[in-house]
């Protein structure tokens, strides 16, 4: 029985090592997912920037019209 127990122990260690170290495929998937997230966040930032710029332009135009009306 002692010999069979000692044979099982290294297999358990191998399983733990496999769980701790990601495989090349896992790392590639994780990197790809991070890149997709980064691209999505970047697109959201650009979209938000566009909306904010348009709003700022509208507010500036309204301000200019108001000042022009007051001057008349």
VOGU-3710 file (C-alpha; in Angstrom, 3 decimals, decimal comma):
1> xxxxxxxxxx> 0,000/0,000/0,000  2,803/2,428/0,686  4,077/2,149/-2,897  0,628/2,899/-4,385  0,193/5,901/-2,095  3,519/7,376/-3,096  2,586/6,954/-6,773  -0,583/8,984/-6,251  1,147/11,851/-4,503  3,202/13,045/-7,497
11> xxxxxxxxxx> 0,076/13,021/-9,666  -1,607/15,384/-7,206  1,380/17,681/-7,311  1,254/17,725/-11,100  -2,419/18,689/-11,011  -1,683/21,586/-8,663  1,147/22,791/-10,876  -1,087/22,693/-13,938  -3,748/24,757/-12,166  -1,236/27,371/-11,055
21> xxxxxxxxxx> 0,511/27,859/-14,395  -1,757/28,940/-17,249  -1,168/27,266/-20,569  -0,133/29,160/-23,662  -3,706/29,010/-24,959  -5,080/30,398/-21,699  -2,588/33,249/-21,737  -3,449/34,008/-25,359  -7,183/34,030/-24,570  -6,626/36,254/-21,558
31> xxxxxxxxxx> -4,470/38,659/-23,554  -7,043/38,726/-26,340  -9,836/39,416/-23,853  -7,811/42,241/-22,313  -7,188/43,746/-25,746  -10,894/43,562/-26,594  -11,769/45,221/-23,291  -9,198/47,927/-23,922  -10,554/48,547/-27,432  -14,145/48,706/-26,173
41> xxxxxxxxxx> -13,173/51,140/-23,409  -11,275/53,254/-25,908  -14,283/53,343/-28,249  -16,531/54,343/-25,342  -14,146/57,122/-24,373  -14,057/58,456/-27,943  -17,868/58,323/-28,147  -18,209/60,139/-24,826  -15,648/62,714/-25,914  -17,615/63,333/-29,118
51> xxxxxxxxxx> -20,872/63,819/-27,204  -19,229/66,154/-24,702  -17,589/68,189/-27,469  -20,923/68,572/-29,271  -22,624/69,637/-26,048  -19,894/72,152/-25,332  -20,254/73,568/-28,846  -24,041/73,888/-28,440  -23,637/75,632/-25,104  -21,052/77,997/-26,549
61> xxxxxxxxxx> -23,318/78,863/-29,478  -26,222/79,501/-27,089  -23,965/81,695/-24,959  -22,859/83,681/-28,023  -26,489/84,199/-29,128  -27,420/85,348/-25,647  -24,553/87,838/-25,543  -25,433/89,048/-29,024  -29,071/89,596/-27,983  -27,987/91,547/-24,906
71> xx> -25,727/93,773/-27,011  -28,588/94,802/-29,295
//
